[in-house]
């Protein structure tokens, strides 16, 4: 069966510090991978998605970036965090390339920028 | 993308059916209707999806209006564990790898 892991579960970082969040998927190959963010009291916002190694699409311009160094690994990064980067970050995967798909979400990382 | 409209919150009693409405008047002919739910401090969880016909699975039923401009998620017998935010989402025409567009959803409160 497929599983998705995210770490760390919680993170407190000062403004201006770098960020690296990692997501890995097991039990499937060549998945679509996604990063979402949920700010306090708001809905989920799609940040990035990837259909393959090295292929990243960005939905929202910001100071965040994403990379996919391996088939089942997706990394979210920032060089300098802003207060507005605080939120609940969720990684998700889905199968290629189906017309109808379910997305499977990880447990999330709660980031607080102080 | 076609948008959806849902009530901000709804309240129901335990062991009673719950009908969660969703309006999507600008839906296109090839858009699928998806429902996800998110329990507190967790990632969203897929519930059900459909295109034109009503759908049933072990979690819920999805009733789709004949003109497809609205749909209703039905929880047949709500439990306290069903308390969550429920999102009604339309997939982009043609499916593919694009991510889902989540709105604010409906916060479902279940009273014991």
Interface residues (C-beta under 8 A of the other chain):
Chain A: X32 X34 X36 X42 X43 X44 X45 X46 X49 X51 X59 X88 X90 X92 X94 X96 X97 X98 X99 X100 X101 X102 X103 X104 X105 X106 X107 X108 X110
Chain B: X32 X36 X41 X42 X43 X44 X45 X46 X49 X51 X87 X91 X94 X95 X96 X97 X98 X99 X100 X101 X102 X103 X104 X105
